[in-house]
Every structure is written in C-alpha cells, then in structure tokens.
Amino acid sequence: MAVEVTPITTVNQPWKKGVVMGTASAPRNRKKRRKRWRLTPRFWVIVGTAFFIYMSFSYVTNFVQIWRIEQQIRRIEEEISRAEARNEELRRELAYLQSDEYIERIAREELGLVRPGETAVIIATPDAEGN
C-alpha cells in the first residue's frame, strides 16, 4: 500500500491570497497599528460608576450648601423680627414721652410746678434722726 504524497498548494480563499497551508509564511511588513481601546461592558460600568459618584457628590454638597443658606435665612429673619419688636416698643415709648400727660407728670413730680389756681401741698416727713 503506497501512500500518495501531494504537494502543498495554496488555499482557495480570496481574502488570503498567497497563503500556503502548512508552511510558515514570512512576516509581512505591516505598519504598527495603535492599540484601540475596546469599549467593553466593564468600561461602561466603570464610567457609569464614576459618573454616579460625581453626581452624588455634587448633589450632597449642593444640598448641604442650600441647608446652610436656609439656616442663615431663618436666623436673620428671627433677628429682623426681634429688631422690629424692639423698634415698635421704642416708638410707643417715644409717643408716650412726647405726650402732654408725661410732660405734666414730670413737671409736677420733678419740678414741683402746679397749674394756675392750684396750691402745692408738700408733706413733710420727719428725718431719721428725729428732727
């Protein structure tokens, strides 16, 4: 039984012209290609996670800033309310101090003045020594 040996021939593949099956072909002169980044699902998970962390951090910092501003607004509103109450109290006191009633009371008590036709009565109290 004789085995027939056939010579190695080229493969009938149009996209691989000149490639001989079974033999090592000489290295081709190819330009070095840049390594392309492959957009794998892992890449998108990392990008999505980074984006989520960034957005969460931005939200939290803005929320804290808004909360601080609201606290400051409440504190200032309370201060304004106290100032308005004090202002109203001072207005009432000023109105009383400018009234005829107050002026007459001060004139009688501190200055000893009387109205025309009235007689001033001064009650003498004995001194503590007994004079």
Order of alpha helices (4+ residues) and beta strands (2+ residues): alpha-alpha
